[in-house]
Amino acid sequence: QVQLVESGGGLVQPGGSLRLSCAASGFTSSMYTMSWYRQAPGKERELVASITATGGVSNYQDSVKGRFTISRDNARNTVYLQMNSLKSEDTAVYYCKANRLLNWGRSVYWGQGTQVTVSA
């Protein structure tokens, strides 16, 4: 059974930090680009950060550059999102996505999301 399970969300004060984890099972996640997306109430889901299968290349949304760091541990089938200097506008449900381009199409898996609330 394919699963992506996010954890690590919660309530944090502005300026604080959280580390999200996404544990993959049921497929070879080390062959997938892994990404974190977020969706705030009333807004569309947006890409926050992504990392290639080997971890050699990562990309970030401009609003999180210098504050968030995506990383992965392929031995543990886990991807992380370290979030520092959190702001109220970072409040959202954060989703993990696995994506791989295949010869016949694209393989995509999503997690169920974890809530991050930044508030005093």
C-alpha positions as CSV (number, residue, x, y, z in Angstrom):
1,Q,0.0,0.0,0.0
2,V,1.4,3.3,-1.1
3,Q,1.5,5.9,1.7
4,L,3.0,9.3,2.3
5,V,2.5,10.3,5.9
6,E,3.3,13.9,7.0
7,S,4.0,14.8,10.6
8,G,5.5,17.6,12.6
9,G,2.9,20.3,12.2
10,G,1.4,22.3,15.0
11,L,1.0,25.7,16.5
12,V,4.1,28.0,16.7
13,Q,4.7,31.6,17.5
14,P,5.9,34.0,14.8
15,G,9.7,33.7,14.5
16,G,9.6,30.1,15.7
17,S,10.6,26.9,13.9
18,L,9.1,23.6,12.9
19,R,10.4,20.5,11.1
20,L,8.0,18.6,9.0
21,S,8.6,15.0,8.0
22,C,7.1,12.9,5.2
23,A,7.5,9.2,5.5
24,A,7.1,7.2,2.3
25,S,6.1,3.5,2.1
26,G,4.9,1.1,-0.5
27,F,7.0,2.5,-3.4
28,T,10.6,3.3,-4.2
29,S,10.6,6.9,-3.0
30,S,14.3,7.3,-3.7
31,M,13.5,7.4,-7.4
32,Y,11.0,10.2,-7.0
33,T,11.3,14.0,-6.9
34,M,9.8,15.0,-3.5
35,S,8.0,18.2,-2.9
36,W,6.2,20.2,-0.2
37,Y,3.1,22.1,-1.1
38,R,0.8,24.2,1.1
39,Q,-2.7,25.4,1.0
40,A,-4.1,28.2,3.1
41,P,-7.8,28.7,3.6
42,G,-9.4,30.1,0.5
43,K,-6.3,29.9,-1.5
44,E,-5.0,27.5,-4.1
45,R,-2.4,24.8,-3.3
46,E,1.1,26.1,-4.0
47,L,4.6,24.6,-4.3
48,V,6.8,25.5,-1.4
49,A,10.0,23.4,-2.1
50,S,11.2,20.4,-4.1
51,I,14.2,18.2,-4.1
52,T,15.4,15.8,-6.8
53,A,15.7,12.0,-6.3
54,T,19.4,12.1,-5.4
55,G,19.0,15.3,-3.3
56,G,21.4,17.1,-5.6
57,V,19.0,19.9,-6.6
58,S,16.4,21.8,-4.5
59,N,14.1,24.6,-5.4
60,Y,12.1,27.0,-3.3
61,Q,9.3,29.4,-3.6
62,D,10.6,33.0,-3.3
63,S,8.7,33.7,-0.1
64,V,10.5,30.9,1.8
65,K,14.0,31.2,0.4
66,G,16.5,31.6,3.2
67,R,14.0,30.4,5.8
68,F,13.0,26.9,4.7
69,T,15.2,24.0,3.9
70,I,14.1,20.8,2.2
71,S,16.2,17.6,2.6
72,R,15.8,13.9,2.2
73,D,17.1,10.7,3.7
74,N,16.6,8.0,1.1
75,A,17.8,5.3,3.6
76,R,14.8,6.2,5.8
77,N,12.4,7.0,2.9
78,T,11.8,10.3,4.4
79,V,11.8,13.9,3.3
80,Y,12.0,16.9,5.6
81,L,11.1,20.5,5.6
82,Q,12.9,22.6,8.2
83,M,11.0,25.9,8.6
84,N,12.6,28.7,10.5
85,S,11.6,32.4,11.1
86,L,8.0,31.4,10.6
87,K,5.5,34.1,9.7
88,S,1.7,34.2,10.0
89,E,1.4,33.9,6.3
90,D,3.1,30.5,6.5
91,T,-0.1,29.2,8.1
92,A,-1.5,26.4,5.9
93,V,-2.0,22.7,5.5
94,Y,1.3,21.3,4.2
95,Y,1.3,18.4,1.8
96,C,4.0,16.1,0.7
97,K,4.1,15.0,-2.9
98,A,6.1,12.3,-4.7
99,N,6.5,12.7,-8.5
100,R,8.3,10.6,-11.1
101,L,8.2,10.9,-14.9
102,L,7.9,7.4,-16.5
103,N,8.0,6.3,-20.1
104,W,4.2,6.0,-20.2
105,G,3.3,8.9,-18.0
106,R,3.7,10.3,-14.6
107,S,3.5,8.6,-11.2
108,V,2.2,11.0,-8.5
109,Y,1.4,10.4,-4.8
110,W,0.1,12.8,-2.2
111,G,0.1,12.7,1.6
112,Q,-2.9,13.7,3.7
113,G,-1.4,16.9,4.9
114,T,-0.4,18.4,8.3
115,Q,-1.6,21.7,9.7
116,V,0.9,24.4,10.5
117,T,-0.4,27.4,12.4
118,V,1.8,30.5,13.1
119,S,0.1,32.7,15.6
120,A,0.9,34.6,18.8
